[in-house]
């Protein structure tokens, strides 16, 4: 496909107070009526290689981080609504797609689900905080889920070895990932199934205790007995959701490590093979909980309660699945959301991380009659060449460009978004 020179333009969307960067080819192209809009919390979207590479192939792309650090769902949905409306008015644009990378896939799939179905799935069940009222959301014309995650990343970072919320040092050795007796080896840990099951079940128990703790704080505030009048904070040592602090599966690569069956795997030379895709990620050590930088979780009481999750009593991880999560309850579950999304859907996963396992399952549960899945060999989560890629024959030097070639063909297929 022909490559075009592109230019970047910054805009400010009022009244949401959001900045958006638009990448567009110089002049009109056969594909410039199609706009791809990405949303996430991170400002990396202003210079995301995937967006720039897709624009070089003749499409309009835009990166729009959420307007603030406000984590409330309604604010995030209104941000995306403003972005969709902005792009629909952009000169020459006739079709607007949403692209969700990582947690952005959880956000955009939630938006598209609500835009197509309303909020009954979320309002018909009892929640600690009632689901917010939302105006009608204009649906996008398509959805691209790009290495979208499991929708529970903050929970997956919870460390149940913590005995006291006042200290990262007071730890239960039977639940401690850093205890050699449990299988810990720096850079090469291997935990038994028995320990892994004990650890993940304890995560659920710990999470439920934290919810009870937050509920009591909320009740104290309501009764005027709290430290503040409107909200408070919950601080958990060792429980950050940052990617290298997600504990079990980052230290032992056999968890969340492969697709359930054969999937198309896109290689650096553009060829595609059908195979069970296995992770090539480099093992990483989480930073122990005693360090502040090693994963302190800080959220407000209202935020924690409003993003309530539900689990079965037996929650655990396998090589290819997250088991025991009540996905329908969770607005950030791509797997639950795609059961109500009918626009064309592209699911993409990167071999160098763990999110491709979620993409594998998300594709299977999608109901769209026009759905496509592709896995990208040798690519890290952010479309960077894998840290240990030199160990494998399929070395990626420009993963974003390789994926953009595939995405451009998907976007330009006659009858999908073009006549």
C-alpha positions, 0 to 999 in steps of 0.5 A: 500500500502506498505511503503518504507524508503526514502532518500532526495537528493539535486540537482542544475539545471543549467543554471536556477540556481534552487535547487531541492530536490528529495525524492525517496524510497530506491531501486527500487519499482513497482512505481519508474518509476513514478516521481511527480514534484511540482513547486511553489515559496515557498521553503516549497516544499523542505520538503512538507509533501505531496511529502514525503508521496507519496514517502513513497508509492514507487514513486519518488517525487521532490520539485522545487521552482522557481529559484528566486523572478522573477515573469515574466511568461516566467521565471516561464515557463522556470523553470518548463521546466528545471524541467521536463527535469531534471526528465525525465533524472532521473534514472529509471523514465519513466513518469513525472507528475506535481503537483501544490499546491495553486498558484503552480496549476496556474503555472503548469496548465499554463505550461501544457496548453501551452505545449499541445496547444501553446500560441495562446490563449494569443497572439491572444488578445490585452494585455498591455504587449505582451505575451512572446515568449516561446520555445516548452515546453515538456508536462508532462504525468499527472497533479495533481492540489492540492488545487489550487487557483483561479488565481487572489489572488493578485487582491482578496486582493485589498482594494477599501476603500483606497482613497490615495496611500500615506496612509492606514488611509484615507478610504472610510467608505462605502467600509470599511470592518472594519466598524461595520455599514457594518457588521464587527464583530471581528472574526464573520463578516457578510456582506450583499449581497448589501455591498459585491456586492458594495465592489467587484465591487469597487475592479474592479474599483480600479484595473482598476485605478491602471492599468492606474496609472501603464501605466502612470508610464511606459509611463513616463519611456519610455519618460525619465520622470520617476524616474528611467530608466527601471522600477518603483514600485507600492505600495498599502497600505492594498492590500497584497495577503497573505492568511489572507489578502484576505479580504471579504471571510476570514471574512465572511465564507458564501462566497466561502464556498461550492461545487456546488453539491455533491462531493466525500469527503475523511475522516480520516479513508480512507472512502469516502462519497458523499455530498455537501462539506462545508468549515470548515475553521476558520474565520479570521480577515484581518489585517487593511490596516493602518499597513504595515504588514497588507498587503502592495502590492509592485510590479514593474510597468512591473510586474503589467502590464504584469499580467493584468487581465480582468473583466466584470463590475459586479464582485462578489462572491457567496457561490460557485463561482467567477463571472465576471472574464474573465478567458480565458484572464488569464494565471493563471486560472486553469479553463481556462487551463484545457479546453485544457489539455488532460493528466490524471488529479487529482483535490484535494481540502481541506475542511479547506480553500476556494480553494476547491471551485475553484477545484470543478469548475475546475474539471467540466471544464476539458476536459481530458477523465481521470479526478478524483476529491476528497475533503479532510475532515478536512484539512487546505490549507497546509495539516495541521490539521485544527485549529478548527478541534476539533469542528468536528467529522472528526478530521485529524491528518495526512492529507497529509498521508490520501491524499497520500494513495488516490494519490498512488492508483490513480497513480498506476492504471493499464493503467494510467501511468503503463502498 
